[in-house]
């Protein structure tokens, strides 16, 4: 009788341990990740219970249109459980074999949608099986226990299980953790591990097996911090009923879904009751704040409206008004004398009235001109149909418009658009330089015609008239200017020097010297001009050779200078956030400015290297 009484007490203790393992007292609610106003929860019921009638209230108000269904029948969502099994030396032998047998009992209870992963841990963490729903693969992973080792890295094992759940995109994840001792040697922080589990809405169910090193504090805190439950087994044979009860509990879960009508930034208390089950499940959340950018996106402002209300548009309008006022003031204050000089300057070279120096000019005088005078001269040589004032105004307006359009696309484009005036100036200069090169290349043939006309009996002025009739542009225009200056009383040699200054032609200076000698001494100029033409032709050939030899350097200059700008534009268009620190942070701005100076400096150095004067 005494033995029978002891047996009954042992069975009662075993049953109590099993009930504790099941944790089946009451209803439990676990939130799932969802996008407001959609709300999703896992509803856990005691073993043997069914959700026949569920009532949901938010802040005391009933919720309509509640969708409820068993997780085994849900489509479109994946459910998974990671089995974490302690394989330390204290689990060697019968405890570890019973743990794997209990895990097999748990797997037998799983539903069709539940995927299983198996992880063992001691002094290291090993993933024996990734997430799978194939029963044969799970059975193979749980067929035999692994070799044991030193250490019990509990938190590292939980962190590895969370990583598996995240990489497998498990919508509702659970972890079943078995250990017989406290954590030793984990690298993962307990606080960060708990935060990650709550963020992923993962429940951790812990099972403690009593041993000489047993400490229930670690396992109990893990379950409490992750909305799971803690069960304790006095001996390894108690593990099978505990795991069986846990498997039954996870298999007897329901997916609860509904739409919330909570106000923005409202604290919500959720209360769920199930008919026929005492007690209720509770949860809390705070509804998201109202997005401040919803109103503009809902209005769908038109492109015209955005342009008209843009601050850049206001700057453009102000610049236009200021430009018009400046042009009006310039027109009012302009004197008749300047207008007369402008008209006369279209036909002959007119010097300023305050110039008291002699008419002899030199090519070096071009270096003493102001930037405005150089711009005016380049525009005239380039044959652009606009005045310097008009070019500056058009360039300024175009820069404002391009900066405005670039600011709507990217800040980088707006900054790069500020270089438009430099591009315009370079275009005018390059076009003027092209005209000067054409004049220099045409000069030998023109001098040959001039010499032949002199040998035919023409005077120097008459020979120039022959050249004007036969010469191409721009030589025809320049020599026509020489004849016009001579007809209004300017000495021929002075008129030639002015053209030499305009076209930066040292060769034409020799022709001016010949004209001066003929005017003062009456000497013949035909033979001298032939010698000059031969010298000019040899020099032009040498210039062409130098230009060919330096073509690679010029191309390298433009490629090296333009490649960083092109990469900046491409990267900014593909990923504007990638270049954002370059313009929003002080260090980035300094690096950007330094890089720009280096590119500009390198371009100027290459230009200086390949700029060979002949």
PyMOL commands that set and color helices and strands:
alter all, ss='L'
color gray80, all
select helices_A, chain A and resi 2-22+71-73+89-91+94-108+135-141+154-167+190-199+216-225+236-251+294-299+303-308+311-333+336-345+363-368+371-382+388-409+411-417+420-455+460-470+475-487+492-503+506-521+526-549+551-574+576-584+586-610
alter helices_A, ss='H'
color red, helices_A
select strands_A, chain A and resi 28-31+38-44+54-58+61-62+67-70+79-86+114-121+125-132+172-179+203-209+230-233+253-259+267-274+281-286
alter strands_A, ss='S'
color yellow, strands_A
deselect
rebuild
show_as cartoon
